């Protein structure tokens, strides 16, 4: 077949590529510790599963409104209004099968040939991929390790041109676990308002913080008609396979995004949405328990990595990732990640899978047991020692 030239502009998500390689090695008998995939290793809370099962039994197996079931949109509007202390109407909510469609549809709706989009780098790889797919220029805003992996807002305005159509902000952040401080969010908001640029706030890890309270760019006045908030259920409620996400945006933007839903996937599965209602209005104990376990793993993994001579690693403030600096090895990050997998049996991601400014780093997900994390640390130290020989 002769594929459209734009297909060459689409990238991939390296976590899934590495997962495939790791599974192939396991099929040959090699033991692999999985620290590559960004997926909580917890079961979906029982009351959410029960709600999904009941929805199936009750016949919620048919088409629904493209923007989502009214009851779920209302529940999301209430939850977002409470967590961000803003006013949200259900008409501003669009429900999608996973949160990725919100970033995909937002970029498609706003960016086009000749336009530009500013995005964090290293950052979630789908940002850059879809920006290019839309025909726009992807303009990276480097994240600075010494600033806790947040961007240098003093230089952000220099990236803005008359062609800028969107600024993407992600906090807490993938792959670094960094958090954008409230003062920096205020500067970003001021720039967006000054130059009349919409903002896509990827807040999928909004409930996954360890010390600081969650800060959203939605807190700043005047930004409401330019802001798209992306969030979902996958991370917070261990519902990755349920495929349930949403965006909160101005009504006119919601109408455009809903049109893209109609033209792509029609709607999100109804029984999944019923489970989402149970997640939001039901008990939150499982979320607290999961985060307490992630905190323990973070502390053990962070201390263990910093005890290895060739590694320095910052303590992440959110999400469940560590992004250690491995420049002391003086080897490309992809080479190191490949060696760790093939020789050490530890699946990780090269920082370059998250953009050019990820060179010199690896990403480890600590969505695995403490026992496996401790074994992974032994393997990493041994593998790095062999690389230095």
Buried (B, 14 or more C-beta within 10 A) or exposed (E): EEEEEEEEBEBEBBBEEBBEBBEEBBEEEEEBBBBBBBBBBBEBBEBBBEBBEBBBEEEBEEEBBBBBBEBBBBBBBBBBBEBBEBEBEBBBBBBBBBBBBBBBBBBBBBBEEEBBBBBBBBBBBBBBBBBBBBBBBBBBBBBBBEBBBBBBBEEBEEBBEEEBBBBBBBBBBBBBBBBBBBEBBBBBBBBBBEEEBBBBBBBBBBBBBBEEEBBBBBBBEEBBEBBBBBBBBBBBBBBBEBBBBBBBBBEEBBEBBBBBBEEBBEBBBBBBBBBBBBBBEBEBEBBEEBBEBBEEBBEBBBEBBBEBEBBBBBBBBBBBBBBBBBEBBEBBBBEBBBBBBBBBBBBBBBBBBBBEBBBBBBBBBBBBEEEBBEBBBEBBBBBBEEBEE
